[in-house]
Amino acid sequence: MVIRYIFTLAIIALTAAFPASALTVLQASVDRNPIMEGETFLLTVTADDDIKSGKLDTSALLKDFIVGRTSISRSKKIMNFDASNETRWQVLLSPRAAGNVDIPPFTIDGVSSGPITISVLKTGSQPQQMQNIFMRANLSNEEAYVGQMLTYKVKLYLALELQRGVLNAPDLDGAQIKQLGEDKDSTEIVNGRRYRVIERNYAIIADQPGELTITGASFAGDVLIESRRNGAMFSFNESRPTQTQAPKMTVLINPIPADYHGEWLVSDLVVLKEDWPTTAVEYKVGDPITRTVTLLASNTDETSLPELTITAPASLKTYPEKAQRNTFLRDNQMVSQLMQTTAIVATHAGTFTLPEIKVPWWNPHLNKQQYATLPARTIVVKGGVALSPVQDTYVAAQTTAEQNPFWQWLSLVLGLLWLGTLILWLKARKQLQVQSNTEQVSTATTPSSLKALKAACDAQQATAVLNSLTRYYSELYAQPMSLTHIAATDESLASTISQLQRTAYSADKLPSNIDYAKLFGIVKATKLLSAKSNSSALTKLNPN
């Protein structure tokens, strides 16, 4: 133990005697050169001393590079009593343009690194099998109209193991964008090399005409690469930051054509459907007729679908529900749906015609206006007496009760009032039941207290008899009963209680002449007659 302390003190003394030298070497290196335009590489700056992280100024890199995440690590070595420190900066860089680009020298505490020239190759000049990570993107159309949905598909190709990462949406102005469905994870062979492929789709809808510039989707994360340090025998996996971006795109957005008539709707295909009997059906006056019309549009957002206008003759009253909108994917295409349900009630007998329903829309593939239509429908209403205005109002109220929020709230309030009344009735019934049970308990035998009284009488213990009396009568009348109250219920019992008190509390222990058997008989008789005398006894005890 003493030797260990001496050895430790010696190391400390030697370290203090030979302190680490100040900064003497500053080196800069890159993980690969040349690189492809749009790719990233890692710049490593190493100092042979413990340096504050803020002393490395990378602002000069912003002119020719996109500067990403910077990580800092420190290490210390002691070899042959010689201590050395090391500070390492790793900066993720992406060149802004192709060509030869210089990384300028860095200077810390008067020590400088050497410059590095990076050769940046144009996209496509290097075989793709040499790339570890890259992105591809495409648009469904190179030209579109205002309000037309464009599908932007992006694929991330990874030849390295992904540790973590974030795939960011493309950046654009003057348009709406949202993700379609979930990401797809698959594999592809590109020029003989296997890649893991992560695919994501976006919907883009331009709000205004003109040229729309789409800055490509980007990826930033960490990948695992095989690394080998200088002098090391074995290699190991090292986490390294990386990033990439899809190329920029431009699409021309055309305005609404001047010769278009109606509410603007642009889609690949628009269809109208309805829920209607296939065979002729005769209705009676007052019978509600339900008609459901569905508008379907391909590659269109649900908010772009126009409201349906459904008209009917004056003798047919219509009560439309609120239209329901939703979107779903079918065969990798977005389909938007608007469903309109209407209740129709005839006020007179006769034959009526529901007019044709027509929805205009623009076909971007044919560059012309088209119509989605439903044919006119004929309704035959027979029999019955024509509805009066009051009856008509009643039918309307009955038909629209479920759709009118006022009636829904009124029904809710009435339901709550009915529920409250039911609760109060159940509570009152429970109180009556409790009162009835109390009366029944007063007429029933209470084994514990009565047995205690019987045992005290058999033992002829005055104090125990008095305690048992108060306990038993309190349970019998379901309220606290004192000896005075108990004496008021029976005259014979009153005189016996007085004798018990004198026997229990008198200083002179006089011989007792109390008939305990008679006392128990009086108490038992009082119990049996309590159902009849209960009200009168309580009245005497509680005159107010």
Disulfide bonds with the S-S distance in Angstrom:
none
